[in-house]
Amino acid sequence: MSSLGAIVRGNLRNNAVHFALASVGVIVGIAAFAFFLALGAGVRQVVLGKIFPLDQLEVIAKSMTLDVGPVSLGLASDVLDEAAAQQLRGVPGVRGVYPKMKLTAPAIGLGGKEIIGNDIRTELIIDGVDPALVQGEFSGSEQFRAVPEPPAAPTACADDSACPKDMYCGRPYQGGPGKVCRDYVPVIASPHMLEIYNGSLRRAYNLPRLNPDFLIGVSLEMRVGASMVQAAEKDQLLFERLKLVGFSDKAVPLGVTMPLSQVARYNVHFGTPEAATRYHSIIIKIESKDQVAAVAKAIEELGFEVTDGGAEQAGFLISVFVLVFSLLSTIIVGIAAVNIMHVFFMLVYERQREIGIMRAVGARRSDIQRIILGEAACVGLLAGAIGVGLAYAASRVFDYISAQHLPDFPYKPETYFAFSVDLVALALGFAAGFCVLGAWLPARRAARMDPAAVLTGR
């Protein structure tokens, strides 16, 4: 085998120009192949890793439709309850069930001066989740916990210094004269909201770019029961101060999310006691991403509905994109393989006497085939390595142009590409395989040569 290897190396050196010209198509094809595979993998990481997490599902009560002539009317079904949550806990593949509840009363927020320089007044979209859903997900997640019931006789105060640590001096829970020591209501926000602000809104309104770490600890006044579009019943208003403790993709995309018990408390205040047991949806954590489809099917068989967040469509579009360009790259490499075949046929013709001598001194047909195919494999591996290098260089140029010349947009990544060991191995194997395939017929022809006929010139 060592002698065969030496022959292969010698032939590669002696015919370097021929092999270099023959491998140009392979290099271009593999460069395109690796480039688009890495681009697809990188985009998939952003889309399915950050925007559409694949390790969870959101379950809602099954909706019903009523056909009235040519018109279909959607009828809201009953909201979910603890009995439904218990059913979902029994589904194989489910490792966690976390109820979610919307605030059914209006709410107004006031604040933001320390962020953008001026206080703003806005309607708030609020929902509540089980704090266990986000524990350990971000630094300080232990602060996202249930807020104690306001005491019947709160401590009066003049300012924050008169209150215990992590409390503030503010208006009483249900209004009234004076100020008392209050607990902050911990809230989390979605990174989607920050990405939209940094990627679009800040440039449109000439506002500063916001860093997530800078926002942690920012507070906002809230009045539950108040609305900017209608007058509020002053005797029912609830006064709170919210404190941002972290960012999570489990939070409502546009709004704030607080502990479930806090939202339940507000809903009961503005509704009935039963409001504390009515969930608007339930988050399901899956043991493995491979089990998502099976778990979704089992949930639907129980009579519930799984909301479609767009992950399936996004994943499909990315797969189609990668498939189309991979096929184009494969066609390029395939054409290059035909060129490889032509080059090896030419080299076999030029080396007839050399091959005849090797056969005459004892080389077997299989040895001749190994030499030709070994040369093709080496050409393929070298061309593949150069192609992958070109793809990586092109990706760096692409990322540089994006960073320097493209404006910020939501979820703009530092790199659009993901070059993994598996991807590189696939590209190299692909290149070597096509070159070996192209050299197969020339190798068979060389192996079948009659040494006597070749050496005598017949």
C-alpha positions as CSV (number, residue, x, y, z in Angstrom):
1,M,0.0,0.0,0.0
2,S,2.9,2.4,0.7
3,S,4.2,1.9,-2.8
4,L,0.8,2.6,-4.3
5,G,0.6,5.8,-2.2
6,A,4.0,6.9,-3.5
7,I,2.9,6.3,-7.1
8,V,-0.3,8.3,-6.5
9,R,1.8,11.2,-5.0
10,G,4.2,11.1,-7.9
11,N,1.4,11.2,-10.5
12,L,-0.3,14.1,-8.7
13,R,3.0,16.1,-8.9
14,N,3.7,15.2,-12.5
15,N,0.1,16.1,-13.7
16,A,-0.5,19.0,-11.3
17,V,-1.6,21.4,-14.1
18,H,-4.1,19.0,-15.6
19,F,-5.6,18.2,-12.2
20,A,-5.7,21.9,-11.2
21,L,-7.6,22.8,-14.3
22,A,-10.0,19.8,-13.9
23,S,-10.7,20.7,-10.3
24,V,-11.9,24.3,-10.9
25,G,-15.5,23.2,-11.4
26,V,-15.3,21.1,-8.2
27,I,-13.9,24.0,-6.3
28,V,-16.7,26.4,-7.5
29,G,-19.4,23.8,-6.9
30,I,-18.2,22.9,-3.4
31,A,-17.7,26.5,-2.5
32,A,-21.4,27.2,-3.4
33,F,-22.5,24.0,-1.7
34,A,-20.8,24.8,1.6
35,F,-21.7,28.5,1.4
36,F,-25.5,27.9,1.1
37,L,-25.5,25.0,3.6
38,A,-23.8,27.2,6.2
39,L,-26.1,30.1,5.4
40,G,-29.1,27.9,5.8
41,A,-27.8,26.5,9.1
42,G,-27.0,30.0,10.4
43,V,-30.4,31.4,9.5
44,R,-32.1,28.3,10.9
45,Q,-30.3,29.0,14.2
46,V,-31.6,32.5,14.4
47,V,-35.1,31.8,13.2
48,L,-35.8,28.5,15.0
49,G,-33.6,29.2,17.9
50,K,-34.5,32.8,18.8
51,I,-37.7,33.7,17.1
52,F,-39.5,30.4,17.1
53,P,-38.3,28.2,19.9
54,L,-38.9,24.5,19.1
55,D,-38.8,23.0,22.5
56,Q,-42.2,24.2,23.5
57,L,-45.8,24.4,22.3
58,E,-48.7,26.7,23.3
59,V,-52.0,25.0,23.8
60,I,-55.4,26.7,23.6
61,A,-58.9,25.5,24.0
62,K,-60.3,24.1,20.7
63,S,-62.3,26.8,18.8
64,M,-65.6,26.0,17.1
65,T,-67.1,27.4,13.9
66,L,-70.8,27.7,13.1
67,D,-71.8,27.8,9.4
68,V,-74.6,30.2,8.7
69,G,-75.3,30.0,5.0
70,P,-72.2,31.2,3.2
71,V,-70.7,32.6,6.3
72,S,-68.6,30.8,9.0
73,L,-68.7,32.3,12.4
74,G,-65.9,31.6,14.9
75,L,-67.3,30.7,18.4
76,A,-65.0,31.1,21.4
77,S,-64.7,28.0,23.4
78,D,-64.3,27.6,27.1
79,V,-61.0,28.7,28.5
80,L,-58.6,26.2,30.0
81,D,-58.5,25.2,33.7
82,E,-56.5,23.1,36.0
83,A,-58.3,19.9,34.9
84,A,-57.0,20.6,31.4
85,A,-53.5,21.2,32.7
86,Q,-53.6,17.9,34.5
87,Q,-54.6,16.1,31.3
88,L,-51.7,17.7,29.4
89,R,-49.2,16.6,32.1
90,G,-50.1,13.0,31.3
91,V,-49.1,13.3,27.6
92,P,-45.9,11.2,26.8
93,G,-43.0,13.5,26.0
94,V,-44.2,16.4,28.1
95,R,-41.8,17.5,30.8
96,G,-43.5,20.6,32.0
97,V,-47.0,22.3,31.9
98,Y,-47.2,26.0,32.7
99,P,-50.5,27.9,32.6
100,K,-50.8,31.3,31.1
101,M,-53.4,34.0,31.8
102,K,-54.2,37.3,30.2
103,L,-55.1,40.5,32.1
104,T,-58.7,41.0,31.2
105,A,-58.8,44.6,32.6
106,P,-57.3,47.6,30.9
107,A,-54.0,49.0,32.3
108,I,-52.0,52.1,31.7
109,G,-48.2,52.5,32.2
110,L,-46.3,55.7,32.9
111,G,-42.5,56.0,32.8
112,G,-39.4,55.7,30.6
113,K,-37.7,59.0,31.4
114,E,-34.4,57.2,32.5
115,I,-34.5,55.3,29.2
116,I,-35.4,57.8,26.4
117,G,-35.3,61.1,28.3
118,N,-39.1,61.6,28.6
119,D,-41.9,59.8,30.4
120,I,-44.5,58.2,28.1
121,R,-48.0,57.1,28.8
122,T,-49.2,54.0,27.1
123,E,-51.8,51.2,27.2
124,L,-50.2,48.0,28.6
125,I,-50.6,44.5,27.2
126,I,-50.1,42.1,30.1
127,D,-50.2,38.4,30.7
128,G,-49.0,36.1,33.5
129,V,-47.1,32.9,33.5
130,D,-46.0,30.4,36.1
131,P,-42.6,31.6,37.5
132,A,-41.3,28.1,37.2
133,L,-41.4,28.4,33.4
134,V,-38.5,30.9,33.4
135,Q,-36.5,29.9,36.5
136,G,-32.8,29.7,35.6
137,E,-33.3,31.1,32.1
138,F,-31.7,34.5,32.8
139,S,-29.6,36.1,35.5
140,G,-31.9,37.2,38.3
141,S,-34.7,34.9,37.3
142,E,-35.3,34.2,41.0
143,Q,-36.7,37.7,41.4
144,F,-39.6,36.7,39.1
145,R,-41.8,35.3,41.8
146,A,-45.3,35.8,43.3
147,V,-45.9,39.1,45.0
148,P,-47.2,39.0,48.6
149,E,-50.7,40.2,49.2
150,P,-50.7,43.9,50.2
151,P,-50.9,44.1,54.0
152,A,-54.0,45.5,55.7
153,A,-52.0,48.1,57.5
154,P,-49.0,49.1,55.3
155,T,-46.1,51.1,56.6
156,A,-46.4,54.8,55.9
157,C,-43.4,56.5,54.3
158,A,-42.1,59.7,52.9
159,D,-39.6,58.3,50.3
160,D,-37.9,55.1,49.3
161,S,-35.2,55.4,52.0
162,A,-37.9,54.8,54.6
163,C,-38.8,51.4,53.2
164,P,-37.0,48.0,53.4
165,K,-34.6,47.0,50.6
166,D,-36.3,46.0,47.3
167,M,-39.4,48.0,48.2
168,Y,-40.5,51.5,47.2
169,C,-42.6,54.3,48.6
170,G,-45.7,54.8,46.6
171,R,-49.5,55.2,46.5
172,P,-51.5,52.6,48.4
173,Y,-52.7,49.5,46.4
174,Q,-56.3,50.7,46.0
175,G,-55.5,54.4,46.2
176,G,-56.0,56.8,49.1
177,P,-54.1,59.6,50.8
178,G,-50.4,59.4,51.7
179,K,-47.7,57.0,50.6
180,V,-46.9,53.5,51.9
181,C,-44.1,50.9,51.4
182,R,-44.9,48.6,48.5
183,D,-43.4,45.6,46.8
184,Y,-42.4,45.9,43.2
185,V,-44.2,43.7,40.8
186,P,-41.5,41.8,38.9
187,V,-42.0,41.6,35.1
188,I,-40.2,40.2,32.2
189,A,-40.2,41.4,28.6
190,S,-39.7,39.6,25.3
191,P,-36.4,40.0,23.4
192,H,-38.6,40.4,20.3
193,M,-39.7,43.8,21.6
194,L,-36.1,45.0,22.2
195,E,-35.1,43.7,18.7
196,I,-37.9,45.6,17.1
197,Y,-37.0,48.8,18.9
198,N,-33.3,48.6,18.2
199,G,-33.8,47.4,14.6
200,S,-36.5,49.8,13.5
201,L,-38.1,52.3,15.9
202,R,-35.0,53.9,17.4
203,R,-33.8,55.0,13.9
204,A,-37.3,56.2,12.9
205,Y,-37.6,58.5,16.0
206,N,-33.9,59.2,16.5
207,L,-33.8,57.4,19.9
208,P,-30.8,55.8,21.6
209,R,-29.9,52.1,21.2
210,L,-30.9,50.1,24.2
211,N,-28.8,47.4,25.9
212,P,-30.6,44.6,27.7
213,D,-28.4,44.9,30.8
214,F,-29.1,48.6,31.0
215,L,-32.8,48.0,31.1
216,I,-32.7,45.5,34.0
217,G,-34.1,47.2,37.1
218,V,-36.0,49.9,35.2
219,S,-39.4,50.6,36.8
220,L,-42.7,51.7,35.5
221,E,-45.8,53.0,37.2
222,M,-49.0,51.1,36.4
223,R,-52.7,51.8,36.9
224,V,-54.9,48.7,36.5
225,G,-58.4,49.5,35.5
226,A,-57.5,52.7,33.7
227,S,-57.6,53.2,30.0
228,M,-56.7,55.9,27.6
229,V,-59.8,55.4,25.5
230,Q,-62.5,55.6,28.2
231,A,-63.0,57.0,31.7
232,A,-62.0,54.7,34.6
233,E,-63.9,54.1,37.9
234,K,-61.6,55.7,40.3
235,D,-62.7,53.6,43.3
236,Q,-61.7,50.4,41.5
237,L,-58.2,51.5,40.2
238,L,-55.2,49.6,41.5
239,F,-51.8,51.2,41.7
240,E,-48.6,49.3,41.2
241,R,-45.0,49.8,40.2
242,L,-43.5,47.3,37.8
243,K,-39.8,46.4,37.8
244,L,-38.1,44.7,34.8
245,V,-36.1,41.7,36.0
246,G,-35.2,40.0,32.7
247,F,-35.9,39.1,29.1
248,S,-37.4,35.8,28.0
249,D,-39.0,34.4,24.9
250,K,-41.7,33.1,27.2
251,A,-42.9,36.7,27.7
252,V,-45.7,38.2,25.6
253,P,-44.1,39.6,22.4
254,L,-45.4,43.1,22.8
255,G,-46.1,44.0,26.4
256,V,-45.0,42.7,29.8
257,T,-45.4,39.4,31.6
258,M,-45.7,39.1,35.3
259,P,-46.2,36.1,37.7
260,L,-49.5,34.3,37.1
261,S,-50.8,34.8,40.6
262,Q,-50.6,38.6,40.2
263,V,-52.6,38.6,37.0
264,A,-55.2,36.3,38.6
265,R,-55.4,38.8,41.5
266,Y,-56.3,41.6,39.1
267,N,-58.7,39.5,37.1
268,V,-60.6,38.6,40.3
269,H,-60.7,42.2,41.4
270,F,-62.3,43.3,38.2
271,G,-64.3,40.1,37.6
272,T,-65.4,37.1,39.7
273,P,-63.5,34.6,41.9
274,E,-63.7,32.0,39.0
275,A,-61.3,34.3,37.0
276,A,-58.4,33.0,39.0
277,T,-58.9,29.4,37.6
278,R,-59.4,30.3,33.9
279,Y,-56.3,30.1,31.8
280,H,-56.1,31.5,28.3
281,S,-53.4,29.1,27.2
282,I,-50.9,26.6,28.5
283,I,-47.2,26.4,27.7
284,I,-45.9,22.8,27.2
285,K,-42.2,22.1,27.5
286,I,-41.1,19.1,25.4
287,E,-38.5,16.6,26.5
288,S,-36.9,16.5,23.0
289,K,-37.3,18.5,19.8
290,D,-37.7,15.2,18.0
291,Q,-40.9,14.6,20.0
292,V,-42.7,17.9,19.1
293,A,-44.8,16.4,16.3
294,A,-45.9,13.4,18.3
295,V,-46.7,15.5,21.4
296,A,-48.7,18.0,19.2
297,K,-50.7,15.1,17.7
298,A,-51.5,13.7,21.2
299,I,-52.6,17.1,22.4
300,E,-55.0,17.5,19.5
301,E,-56.4,14.0,20.1
302,L,-57.3,15.2,23.7
303,G,-59.5,17.9,22.1
304,F,-57.1,20.9,22.5
305,E,-55.5,23.0,19.8
306,V,-51.9,23.8,19.3
307,T,-51.2,27.4,18.2
308,D,-49.1,27.8,15.1
309,G,-46.4,30.3,15.9
310,G,-44.9,30.1,12.4
311,A,-42.0,27.9,13.2
312,E,-43.1,25.1,10.9
313,Q,-43.5,27.4,7.9
314,A,-40.3,29.2,8.6
315,G,-38.4,25.9,8.9
316,F,-40.0,24.7,5.6
317,L,-39.0,27.9,3.7
318,I,-35.5,27.7,5.0
319,S,-35.3,24.0,4.0
320,V,-36.6,24.8,0.5
321,F,-34.1,27.6,0.1
322,V,-31.2,25.4,1.1
323,L,-32.4,22.5,-1.1
324,V,-32.7,24.7,-4.2
325,F,-29.2,26.1,-3.9
326,S,-27.7,22.8,-2.9
327,L,-29.2,21.2,-6.0
328,L,-27.7,24.0,-8.1
329,S,-24.3,23.4,-6.4
330,T,-24.7,19.7,-7.0
331,I,-25.3,20.3,-10.7
332,I,-22.1,22.4,-10.9
333,V,-20.1,19.6,-9.2
334,G,-21.7,17.0,-11.4
335,I,-20.6,18.9,-14.5
336,A,-17.2,19.1,-13.0
337,A,-17.2,15.4,-12.5
338,V,-17.7,15.0,-16.3
339,N,-14.7,17.2,-16.8
340,I,-12.7,15.0,-14.3
341,M,-13.7,12.0,-16.3
342,H,-12.4,13.6,-19.5
343,V,-9.1,14.5,-17.9
344,F,-8.5,11.0,-16.5
345,F,-9.4,9.4,-19.9
346,M,-6.7,11.7,-21.4
347,L,-4.2,10.9,-18.7
348,V,-4.9,7.1,-19.0
349,Y,-4.2,7.4,-22.7
350,E,-1.0,9.4,-22.1
351,R,0.2,6.9,-19.5
352,Q,-0.6,3.7,-21.4
353,R,3.1,2.6,-21.5
354,E,3.6,3.4,-17.8
355,I,0.5,1.3,-16.9
356,G,1.6,-1.5,-19.2
357,I,5.0,-1.6,-17.4
358,M,3.3,-1.7,-14.0
359,R,1.1,-4.6,-15.1
360,A,4.2,-6.4,-16.6
361,V,6.1,-6.2,-13.3
362,G,3.2,-7.7,-11.3
363,A,0.6,-5.0,-10.7
364,R,-2.9,-6.3,-10.6
365,R,-5.9,-4.8,-12.2
366,S,-7.2,-3.8,-8.8
367,D,-3.9,-2.0,-8.1
368,I,-4.3,0.1,-11.3
369,Q,-7.8,1.0,-10.3
370,R,-6.7,2.0,-6.8
371,I,-4.0,4.3,-8.2
372,I,-6.4,6.1,-10.6
373,L,-9.2,6.3,-8.0
374,G,-6.7,7.4,-5.3
375,E,-5.6,10.2,-7.5
376,A,-9.2,11.2,-8.0
377,A,-9.9,11.1,-4.3
378,C,-6.9,13.3,-3.5
379,V,-7.9,15.8,-6.2
380,G,-11.4,15.8,-4.7
381,L,-10.3,16.3,-1.1
382,L,-7.9,19.1,-2.1
383,A,-10.5,20.8,-4.3
384,G,-13.1,20.4,-1.5
385,A,-10.8,21.9,1.1
386,I,-10.2,24.9,-1.2
387,G,-13.9,25.2,-1.9
388,V,-14.8,25.2,1.8
389,G,-12.1,27.8,2.4
390,L,-13.5,30.0,-0.4
391,A,-17.0,29.6,1.1
392,Y,-15.7,30.6,4.6
393,A,-13.9,33.6,3.1
394,A,-17.1,34.6,1.2
395,S,-19.1,34.3,4.4
396,R,-16.7,36.6,6.2
397,V,-17.0,39.2,3.4
398,F,-20.8,38.9,3.5
399,D,-20.9,39.4,7.3
400,Y,-18.5,42.4,7.0
401,I,-20.7,44.0,4.3
402,S,-23.8,43.4,6.5
403,A,-22.2,44.9,9.6
404,Q,-20.8,48.0,7.8
405,H,-23.5,48.8,5.2
406,L,-26.8,47.2,6.2
407,P,-29.0,49.1,8.7
408,D,-30.0,47.4,11.9
409,F,-33.1,45.3,11.7
410,P,-34.8,42.9,14.2
411,Y,-32.6,39.9,15.0
412,K,-29.8,41.1,12.8
413,P,-27.1,38.5,13.6
414,E,-23.3,39.0,13.9
415,T,-22.9,36.2,11.4
416,Y,-25.4,34.6,9.1
417,F,-23.4,31.4,8.7
418,A,-22.8,28.2,10.8
419,F,-19.8,26.2,9.6
420,S,-19.8,23.0,11.6
421,V,-17.5,20.0,11.5
422,D,-20.3,17.9,10.0
423,L,-20.8,20.5,7.2
424,V,-17.1,20.5,6.4
425,A,-16.9,16.7,6.4
426,L,-20.0,16.5,4.2
427,A,-18.5,19.0,1.7
428,L,-15.1,17.1,1.5
429,G,-16.8,13.8,1.2
430,F,-19.1,15.2,-1.5
431,A,-16.1,16.5,-3.5
432,A,-14.1,13.3,-3.2
433,G,-17.1,11.2,-4.1
434,F,-17.9,13.1,-7.2
435,C,-14.2,13.0,-8.3
436,V,-14.0,9.3,-7.7
437,L,-17.3,8.8,-9.6
438,G,-15.9,10.8,-12.5
439,A,-12.7,8.7,-12.6
440,W,-14.5,5.3,-12.3
441,L,-14.8,4.6,-16.0
442,P,-11.2,5.7,-16.8
443,A,-9.9,3.5,-14.0
444,R,-11.8,0.5,-15.3
445,R,-10.4,1.1,-18.8
446,A,-6.9,1.4,-17.4
447,A,-7.2,-1.8,-15.4
448,R,-8.4,-3.7,-18.5
449,M,-5.5,-2.8,-20.7
450,D,-3.5,-5.7,-22.1
451,P,0.1,-5.0,-21.1
452,A,1.5,-7.0,-24.0
453,A,-0.5,-5.0,-26.5
454,V,0.4,-1.7,-24.9
455,L,4.2,-2.4,-24.8
456,T,4.4,-3.8,-28.3
457,G,2.3,-0.9,-29.7
458,R,-0.4,-3.1,-31.1
